[in-house]
Amino acid sequence: MQHPVSLKSAERKAFQMSFADGLWDVFIGCIVLMFVIAPFLSQSLGDFWSSFIFLPFWGLVYLAIWLIRKYVVAPRTGAVVYNPQRRQKLRTFSIVMLCINLVVFLLGIVAMVTMSEVPGMVYPVLLGVFLLFGFSAAAYILDYPRLYIYGLLLFAAPLVGEWLYTEYGVPHHGYPIVYGFVSGLMILVGLLTFVRFLKNNPLVATPVEGA
């Protein structure tokens, strides 16, 4: 009876290893960059285009991560075939992240257009709650605890930003500061994790036949 448990434990470890390289942290941090840079672009590009311009940027970052995973990460970890349940989790995660990206994108546009007309903390609270829920769901689906922390940080960010704007007159509702901190932290954690991953998983040279 121990054998199935061991297999399940080994597969769970392999599944978590697919997120141990830090690249997802970098990608999420790049997504959060929209709230750092878009406020400065809204005056020249308009509220819609200052957000829309990030879609191709995210696509390029995702492509870069895919290539790094294929040519740098995969040779160090090997190929892993997950059971149907794990594959369903990955599909669910992809759907969750797509929904998060779309809703945050749309909410960011609406917030920038109507922020001055909506009283109090309505948009900051809505944005924070949605991000907390989305990241908590992703953390649960993927057994990826760091996403809980990111969810809490993203929940607090718009609230702190609005407080900075109300109390100290920080421009753009404090978004460049608070989201800059969260985005920078995510990218830094991701890069440090990736460097540690490379050190802990050196590429083993394949012996050349006949050498």
N, C-alpha and C positions, 0 to 999 in steps of 0.2 A: 504493500500500500504506500510505501515511501516513494516509489519511483515516479508516479504521476505528480506528487507534490514537488519533487525535485525538478522535474521538467517545467512545471508551471513557474517555479521560483526562478529558474534559469532564464525562461523566456521573458519574465517580467524584468529581470535585470538587463537583458539584452534590449528590451523595449525602452527602458529608461536611459540606456547608454546612447540611444539614437538622439537624445536631447542633451547629452553630457558634454557636447563640444562647444556650447555657448553661442552657436550661430543663430538660434532662435531668439536669444536675448538681443543680439545685434539687430535682427530684423524688426523686432517689436520696438526697439529704441528708435530705429529709423522711421517707423510709422508715427511715433509720438512727436518726431521732429516737425510734423505738420503744424502743431499748435505753437511751436517755437518761432517758425519762420513766416508762416502764413499771415499773421497780423501785420508784419512789415510790408508784405506784398499787396495787401488788400487795397491800399490807396491807389497804386499804379495799375494793378491787374483787375481789380474788382473782387468782391467776396467769393464769387463762384470760381473764377480762374485761379485765384491765389490758393485754393484748396485742390482744384482739379489737376494743377500742374504736378502734384505729388504722385499721381497714379503711375505715370511712366517711371518716375524715380523709384517707387516701390517695386515696380516690375524689374528694373535693372538690378536692384539689390537682391531680389528673390532669385534672379538668374545667376548672379554671382555666388550666392549661397549654394544654389543647386550644383554649380560647377565645382565649388570647393568640396562639397559633400561627396561628389562623384570621384574626383581626382585626388583629393587629399585625405578625406575622412574614411571613405570606403576601403581603400587599400590597407588602412590600419585596423579597421574593425571587422572587415569581412562582410559578406552578405548574410542577412538574416531573413528568413521566411517566417512571417507571423501567422498565427492561427486566425480563423475567420473573425473571432471576437476582437482580437487586436486590430485587425485590418478595419473592422467596423468603427473602432474607437478613433483610428486615424482619419477615416472619412468624416466622422462626426466632428472631430477637431477642425478639419478643413472647413466644414460648413459653419461651425461656430466662429472661426476667425474671419471668414468671409462676411458673415452677418455683422460682426463687430466692426470690421473695416467700413462696410457700407453705411451702417447707422452712425458711426462716429464721423464719417465724411459728411453725411447729410446734416447731422446735428451741428457740426462745426460751421457749415455754411449758414444754416438757419440762425445759429447763435451770433455769428459775426454780423448778419444783416439786421437782426432785431434786438441785439443785446441792450442797446440804449433805451429801447421801448419797453423792455420787460423789467419789472421791479424786482429788487432784492436778489436772492440767491437761487431763483428758479432754475435757470440753465446750469449753473455750477452744480447744484444738487442732482439734477436729472443726469447730467453727464457723468458725475462721480459715481452715482448708483449704478448706472448702466455699465460703466467700465469695471466696477467691482464685481458685479454679477457675471459679466462675460469672462473676466480673467479667472474668477473662482470656478466657473463651470469648466473652463479649459484645464485648470490645474487638477480638478477632480478627474476629468476624462483621461488625462495623460499621466497621472501620478507624478506631476511636475510641481513640487511645493513652491518653488520660487515664484510661480505665477500668482500665488496668493499674496505674496509680499508686493509684487508689482501692482496687483489689483488695489491693495490698500493705499499704496502711494498715489495711484491715479485717481482714487476716490478723494484723497485729501488735496490733491493738486489744485483743482478748480476752486475749492473752498478757500484755500490759502491765498490763491491768486486774487479772488474777489475781495478778501480781507485786505490784502496789500493795496488794491485799487481804492477801496472805500476809505481806509484809514490813512494812507500815505500818498494817494494819488498816483500810484505806479501805473504807467500807461499800458494799454491793451489788456486791462483787467489782470495784470500780473502774469499772464500766460507765458510769455517768453522766459520769465524767471523760473516759475515753478515747473513747467514742462521741460525747460532746458535742464533743470537739475535731474528730473526723473529720467529723461532721455539719455543724458550723459552717464547717469549711473548704470542704466541698462546696457548701454554700449560698452562701457568700461568693464562691467562684470562679464559680459559676453566675450570680450577680447582677452581678458585675463583667463577666463575659463578655457578658451580656445588654445591659448599658449600652453596652459597646464596640460590640456588634453594631448597636444603634440609631444610634450616632454614625456608624458606617461605612456604614450603609445607610439614609440619610434617606428619608422618604416623599416621593415626587415627586408634586406636585399635578397632577391631570389637567385639562387645559384644558377649559373649558366652551364647548361649541359655540355660536357666535353672540356670544360675549362680546367 
